[in-house]
Amino acid sequence: MDKLNILTVNLLFSTLVFWIAARIYLFPRLAALEPKVVLLPILLLHSTRHLGLMFLAPGATYAGIPAQFAYPAAFGDLLAALLALASIAALTSNSRLARALLWIFNVEGSVDLVDAIVLASVWNASPYMGAAYWIPALWVPALLVTHYIVFVILLRRSGRGQRGR
């Protein structure tokens, strides 16, 4: 192995750790929990995705971070944060829009993360991450696992799939 991308290793191992935590602590109890009880903490976590704007902040990243990665990652995260906040409002007020907003949030947020991972790899963004390195090394894995959990809840409530865990 000529070149080991440490960021990729960190992303994969952190995702594994969050997945193990979900398998041990959440999935065995998921059927007994009210969906809102699980969804609200997840949405609160995703509401902090405005922090993805750090990819545009000098000092948080090194000069030269590829704009082809930084702008889509930053604004995709901002949109996910806004959708998470809208989902919280809809869920806590028992709005009929809650389910639709949850789907929109979860699809957009998931696509944003996959897109950011691909763009970071294609444009070799990891050497320019600077202080923002913790975002893909720790935070993105937690976001990926929690997006999966939201899909499980949404699909269960629609009568599809108890599988996939």
N, C-alpha and C positions, 0 to 999 in steps of 0.2 A: 504494500500500500504506500504509494509515493506521497500522497498528500491527504492527510486526515482532516476533514472539516469538523473541527471541535464543536462548532455551533450545531451542526446536524446531530452529532452524538448527544449533546446536551438536550436538544429538543426531543429526541427519541427516548432517552432515558427518563426525562422528566414526565413525558407523556405516559410512559409505562408506570411510573410511580403514582401519578394521579389516577390512572386506570385501575391499578391494584387497590388504591384507597376506595374508589367507587365500588369495586367488586366486593370488598370486605364490609364497608360501612353502609352503603346506600342500596345497592341492588337487592340484597336479601330483605330489605324493609320497604322497598319501593311500592309494592302492591298495597300495603297497608297504609301508606301515607297519602294524604290529600295532595293532589297535584300542586295546588297553590303553595303548600308548605315547602315543596321541593323547588318550585319554579322561582319564587321570590328571591331567595338567596342567590340563585344562579343569575337572575336578571340584575341584581345589585352588583354582583361581580362584573358583569358585562357592561354595566353603566359606567364603569371606570375606564372603558376602552378609549375615552378621549385622550388617555395617556399615550396612545399611538401617535399623537401629534409630535411626540418627542423625536420621531424620525426626521422632522423638519427643523428641529431646534439645534442651532450651533451650540456646541458644548456637550449636548447629549449624544451627538454623533460626531464622527470625524469628518473633516472637509473631504469632499469627494464621494460621499455616499451617493450611489446612483439614484438620480431623480426618478428613473423608470421604476424603481422599487419604492422609494421613500414616499412619493405623493400618493400612489394608490393605496399603500399600506396605511398611511396616516389618515386619509379621508375615508377609507373603507372602515377603519376602526371608529372614527367619529360617527359615521352613519350607524354603525352597529350600536354604539352607546346611546344615540338618540332613539333608535328603535327599541332598545332595552328599556329606556325610561318610559316611552309610550306604552310598552307592554305592561310595565309595572302599574301605570295609571289605569289601564284598561282592566287588568287583573284584580286590582284592589277595589275597583268600583263595580266589579261584576258586569262590566260592559259586554255586550254581544260582540264587540269587535276584538275581544281579548284573544280568542283562538286564531283569528286571521292575523292579528299583529304578531302573535307568537310565531306563526309559520313564517311570516315575512322576516322578522328578526332572525330567526334561526337559519333560514336559507341564506340570507344576505351575510350574516356573520360567519357562517361556515365557509361560504364561497370566498369571502374576504380573506380568511385565514389561509385557505389552500392557495389562493392567488398570491398572497404575500410570501408564503413559503417557496412557491415556484419562482416568483420574481427575484427573491433574495438569492436563490441558487443560480438562476440564469444570469443575473447582473453582478454576481459575486459581491454581495452587500456585506457579508459578515466581517471583513477586515475594517469596515467603516462604522460599525455599530457603536463603538465607544461605550458610554454609560448606558445606552439603550439596549445593550446586549442582553440584559435580564429579560426584556420583553419576549424575544423568541426562545430564550433558554429556559424560562420558568413560567411566564404568564401565558404564552400561547398554548403550551401543553394543557394547562388547567382549562383554558377556554375551549380547546378541542374536545376534551372529555365532557365538559358540561354541555356543549352543543349536542353531543351524542345523547346525553341524558335527556335533554329537551326533546330530541327526536323520538326517543323511546316513549316518553310520556305522551307526546302528540299522537303517535301511531297507536298506542294502546287505547287512547280515548276515542280513536276513530274506528276501533274494532280490528285494526290490523296488527299483526305481529306481536307476539310475546317472545319471539326469538331474537337473535342477534346479540345476546349478551354473552 
